[in-house]
Amino acid sequence: MTSPAKVIEDSDLSHLEPFSKQGIRLSYLLNEFVETCGGSKALKGLTTTEVCDTFVKPATEKCQSSYCDMFIEQQKQKSEHDDNDNVAAVDRATVFISHAWKYEFLHVLSALEDHFKDKPDIIIWIDLFSNNQHKASNLPYEWWQTVFKSAIKDLGHTVMVMSPWNDPIPYTRAWCIFEAYCTTLKSDSRFEIAMSAKEHENFIKDAINNPTGMIDTMLSVINAEKSTAFLPQDRDRIFEVIRKEVGFSKINSLVFEQLRQWVIGVGKKELKMNQDEKRRPGLLRMLGLLYQGQGNYQ
């Protein structure tokens, strides 16, 4: 018997809202976009929600499109009068950014800047700029089960912005948990966490000083059934997919294992790079406990 999910995947999905793969260059956000808003002083203390309402929506009001689409149209008009071959600020994204809109926008940029310090011109998919902020969404179950999941799988690389590490807002948000889950569906997908340099150092210190407490904290923060969303209908649709496809217990396990694997990777990298002999025993103990939790004794 063909499963309901297979029927949906094989049916005509043209009626569903498409998922834009357009992304924006990180270096553009860090420089030109901040400048157009009046500099860092004008953005200081503003959440992503407030930046959307204060800067992104007014900038795209006339065209009623996403910021990325607006930028493309502006560049087309400029190219008719300008022969300069400038590097495009908007292109197909190569990484999906998962973040909470409650975060201060500059903190998000700082975390991404540090995470991609070796790739400042990377094209990122970030909903504030890739989505049309003027179009209210009431997305059906089929959209979450097909269009959204496929887009995350196709990108194959998700970076979650986390701050502070021991009380991370993303793992309390239905969107972010679902985004993390979608990343697990492709075996070769990459999942990473972006923190500011200061937050990363705090994470390493806590991991060394109290690895058991760190693991307990990781376990306690992931509870999909208690997650929330700004739009209640988004939460309802996401929960519907979770219930029908995987269940809350399983999705919690999958997302926790994803987080644990990331922590193991960070610990191994820190152990390789760190020359401070005082920190090595703590790092080794942390890794030992994480591997023990996986049943990996090799």
C-alpha positions as CSV (number, residue, x, y, z in Angstrom):
1,M,0.0,0.0,0.0
2,T,1.3,3.5,-0.9
3,S,1.8,5.7,2.1
4,P,0.0,9.1,2.4
5,A,3.4,10.8,2.4
6,K,4.3,9.2,-0.9
7,V,1.0,10.2,-2.5
8,I,1.6,13.8,-1.5
9,E,5.2,13.7,-2.8
10,D,4.0,12.3,-6.2
11,S,1.0,14.6,-6.6
12,D,1.0,18.0,-8.2
13,L,2.4,20.5,-5.7
14,S,2.3,23.5,-8.0
15,H,-0.5,25.0,-5.9
16,L,1.8,25.2,-2.9
17,E,3.8,28.3,-2.2
18,P,7.4,27.9,-3.6
19,F,10.5,28.1,-1.4
20,S,12.9,30.7,-2.6
21,K,16.5,29.5,-2.7
22,Q,17.8,33.1,-3.1
23,G,20.3,34.1,-0.4
24,I,22.4,37.1,0.5
25,R,26.1,37.5,0.8
26,L,27.2,37.7,4.5
27,S,29.8,40.3,3.8
28,Y,27.1,42.5,2.4
29,L,25.0,42.2,5.5
30,L,28.0,43.0,7.7
31,N,28.9,46.1,5.8
32,E,26.5,47.7,3.3
33,F,23.3,46.6,5.0
34,V,24.4,47.8,8.4
35,E,25.5,51.1,6.8
36,T,22.1,51.6,5.0
37,C,20.4,51.3,8.4
38,G,22.6,54.1,9.9
39,G,25.4,52.0,11.2
40,S,25.8,49.7,14.3
41,K,24.5,52.4,16.6
42,A,21.2,52.5,14.9
43,L,20.9,48.7,15.2
44,K,22.2,48.3,18.7
45,G,19.7,46.5,21.0
46,L,17.2,45.8,18.2
47,T,15.9,42.3,17.8
48,T,15.6,40.7,14.4
49,T,11.8,41.3,14.6
50,E,12.5,45.0,15.2
51,V,15.0,45.2,12.3
52,C,12.3,43.7,10.1
53,D,9.7,46.2,11.1
54,T,12.0,49.3,11.1
55,F,14.3,48.7,8.1
56,V,13.4,45.6,5.9
57,K,9.7,46.2,5.5
58,P,9.9,49.9,4.8
59,A,12.7,49.2,2.2
60,T,10.6,46.6,0.4
61,E,7.2,48.4,0.9
62,K,7.0,49.7,-2.7
63,C,7.9,46.4,-4.4
64,Q,6.1,44.2,-1.9
65,S,8.7,41.5,-2.3
66,S,11.6,39.9,-0.4
67,Y,14.7,42.0,0.3
68,C,16.6,39.6,-2.0
69,D,14.2,40.0,-4.9
70,M,14.2,43.8,-4.4
71,F,17.9,43.9,-4.5
72,I,18.0,41.8,-7.7
73,E,15.6,44.2,-9.4
74,Q,17.6,47.2,-8.3
75,Q,20.8,45.6,-9.7
76,K,19.1,45.0,-13.0
77,Q,18.1,48.6,-13.3
78,K,21.6,49.7,-12.3
79,S,23.3,47.4,-14.8
80,E,21.6,49.2,-17.7
81,H,23.5,52.4,-16.8
82,D,26.6,50.9,-15.1
83,D,29.2,48.7,-16.8
84,N,31.0,47.9,-13.5
85,D,31.1,44.1,-12.9
86,N,30.4,44.1,-9.1
87,V,30.2,40.9,-7.1
88,A,26.5,40.0,-6.7
89,A,25.2,40.4,-3.2
90,V,22.3,38.1,-3.9
91,D,22.7,34.6,-5.4
92,R,21.6,31.0,-4.8
93,A,22.1,30.2,-1.1
94,T,24.5,27.4,-0.1
95,V,23.7,27.3,3.7
96,F,20.5,27.6,5.6
97,I,20.5,29.9,8.7
98,S,18.3,28.9,11.6
99,H,17.8,31.5,14.3
100,A,15.3,33.0,16.7
101,W,13.8,36.4,15.9
102,K,14.0,37.3,19.6
103,Y,17.8,37.6,19.3
104,E,19.4,40.9,18.9
105,F,20.2,41.3,15.2
106,L,23.8,42.4,15.7
107,H,24.4,39.4,17.9
108,V,23.2,37.1,15.1
109,L,25.6,38.9,12.7
110,S,28.4,38.6,15.1
111,A,27.9,34.9,15.5
112,L,27.8,34.4,11.8
113,E,30.8,36.6,11.2
114,D,32.9,34.5,13.6
115,H,31.5,31.2,12.3
116,F,32.3,32.1,8.7
117,K,35.4,34.1,9.3
118,D,37.2,32.0,6.6
119,K,34.3,32.4,4.2
120,P,33.1,36.0,4.5
121,D,31.4,36.0,1.1
122,I,29.3,32.9,1.6
123,I,25.7,33.2,0.4
124,I,23.3,32.5,3.3
125,W,19.6,31.7,3.3
126,I,18.1,33.8,6.1
127,D,14.4,34.3,6.3
128,L,14.5,38.0,7.1
129,F,16.0,38.7,3.6
130,S,15.0,35.6,1.6
131,N,11.3,35.6,2.5
132,N,8.7,38.1,1.5
133,Q,7.9,39.8,4.8
134,H,4.7,41.5,3.5
135,K,3.1,38.2,2.7
136,A,1.3,36.6,5.6
137,S,1.7,32.8,5.5
138,N,-0.9,30.2,6.4
139,L,1.0,27.3,5.1
140,P,-0.8,23.9,4.8
141,Y,0.4,20.6,6.1
142,E,1.5,19.5,2.6
143,W,3.9,22.5,2.3
144,W,5.7,21.6,5.5
145,Q,5.9,17.9,4.6
146,T,7.2,18.5,1.0
147,V,8.3,21.9,-0.1
148,F,10.1,23.0,3.2
149,K,11.6,19.6,3.9
150,S,13.0,19.3,0.4
151,A,14.5,22.8,0.4
152,I,16.4,22.1,3.7
153,K,17.6,18.7,2.3
154,D,18.7,20.3,-1.0
155,L,20.8,22.9,0.7
156,G,22.4,20.2,2.8
157,H,24.0,22.6,5.3
158,T,22.3,24.2,8.3
159,V,23.8,26.6,10.7
160,M,21.9,27.4,13.9
161,V,22.7,30.6,15.8
162,M,22.8,29.9,19.5
163,S,23.1,32.3,22.4
164,P,23.5,31.7,25.3
165,W,24.6,28.1,24.7
166,N,23.1,26.9,28.1
167,D,19.6,28.5,27.5
168,P,19.3,28.5,23.7
169,I,16.1,30.1,22.4
170,P,16.2,28.2,19.0
171,Y,15.4,24.9,20.8
172,T,12.3,26.4,22.3
173,R,11.0,27.5,18.8
174,A,9.0,25.1,16.7
175,W,10.5,26.4,13.5
176,C,14.1,25.9,14.6
177,I,13.5,22.4,15.9
178,F,11.8,21.4,12.7
179,E,14.6,22.9,10.6
180,A,17.1,20.9,12.7
181,Y,15.0,17.8,12.1
182,C,14.8,18.4,8.3
183,T,18.6,18.5,8.3
184,T,18.8,15.0,9.8
185,L,16.9,13.5,6.8
186,K,19.9,13.6,4.5
187,S,22.8,11.5,5.6
188,D,25.5,13.8,4.3
189,S,23.9,17.1,5.5
190,R,26.0,19.3,7.7
191,F,24.7,20.8,10.9
192,E,26.7,23.4,12.8
193,I,26.1,25.9,15.6
194,A,27.3,29.5,15.3
195,M,28.2,31.4,18.4
196,S,30.1,34.6,19.0
197,A,33.7,34.2,20.0
198,K,32.9,35.1,23.6
199,E,30.0,32.7,23.8
200,H,32.1,29.9,22.3
201,E,34.7,30.4,25.0
202,N,32.0,30.3,27.7
203,F,30.8,27.0,26.2
204,I,34.3,25.4,26.2
205,K,34.9,26.6,29.8
206,D,31.6,25.1,31.0
207,A,32.2,21.9,29.1
208,I,35.6,21.5,30.8
209,N,34.5,22.5,34.3
210,N,31.3,20.5,34.4
211,P,30.8,18.1,31.5
212,T,28.0,16.2,33.2
213,G,26.1,19.4,33.8
214,M,26.6,20.4,30.2
215,I,25.1,17.1,28.9
216,D,22.2,17.4,31.3
217,T,21.6,20.9,30.1
218,M,21.7,19.7,26.5
219,L,19.1,17.1,27.3
220,S,16.8,19.5,29.1
221,V,16.6,22.2,26.4
222,I,15.2,19.9,23.6
223,N,11.5,19.3,24.0
224,A,9.7,19.7,20.7
225,E,6.2,19.4,22.3
226,K,6.8,22.5,24.4
227,S,8.2,24.6,21.6
228,T,6.3,27.7,20.4
229,A,5.9,29.9,17.3
230,F,5.0,33.5,16.7
231,L,2.1,32.4,14.5
232,P,0.0,29.7,16.2
233,Q,-1.0,28.2,12.8
234,D,2.7,27.6,12.0
235,R,3.1,25.7,15.3
236,D,0.0,23.6,14.6
237,R,1.2,22.6,11.1
238,I,4.7,21.7,12.3
239,F,3.2,19.6,15.1
240,E,0.9,17.9,12.7
241,V,3.9,16.8,10.5
242,I,5.9,15.7,13.6
243,R,3.0,13.6,14.9
244,K,2.3,11.9,11.6
245,E,6.0,11.4,10.5
246,V,8.2,10.9,13.5
247,G,6.6,11.6,16.9
248,F,7.8,14.0,19.6
249,S,10.0,11.5,21.4
250,K,11.8,10.5,18.3
251,I,12.4,14.0,17.0
252,N,13.8,15.0,20.4
253,S,16.2,12.0,20.2
254,L,17.2,12.9,16.6
255,V,17.8,16.6,17.4
256,F,19.7,15.8,20.6
257,E,22.0,13.3,18.8
258,Q,22.6,16.0,16.1
259,L,23.6,18.5,18.9
260,R,25.8,15.8,20.6
261,Q,27.6,15.1,17.4
262,W,28.3,18.8,16.9
263,V,29.6,19.1,20.5
264,I,31.9,16.1,19.9
265,G,33.3,17.7,16.8
266,V,33.9,21.0,18.6
267,G,35.6,19.1,21.5
268,K,37.9,17.1,19.1
269,K,38.9,20.3,17.3
270,E,39.5,22.1,20.6
271,L,41.6,19.2,21.8
272,K,43.7,19.2,18.6
273,M,44.3,23.0,18.6
274,N,44.6,23.6,22.4
275,Q,48.1,23.8,23.8
276,D,47.0,24.4,27.4
277,E,47.7,21.2,29.2
278,K,45.4,22.2,32.1
279,R,42.4,22.1,29.8
280,R,43.1,18.8,28.1
281,P,41.9,16.5,30.9
282,G,38.5,18.3,31.0
283,L,38.1,18.1,27.2
284,L,39.0,14.4,27.3
285,R,36.5,13.8,30.1
286,M,33.8,15.6,28.2
287,L,34.4,13.6,25.0
288,G,34.5,10.4,27.0
289,L,31.0,11.1,28.5
290,L,29.6,12.0,25.1
291,Y,30.9,8.8,23.5
292,Q,29.7,6.8,26.5
293,G,26.2,8.2,25.9
294,Q,26.4,6.9,22.4
295,G,27.5,3.5,23.5
296,N,30.8,4.1,21.7
297,Y,33.7,2.8,23.7
298,Q,36.3,2.6,20.9
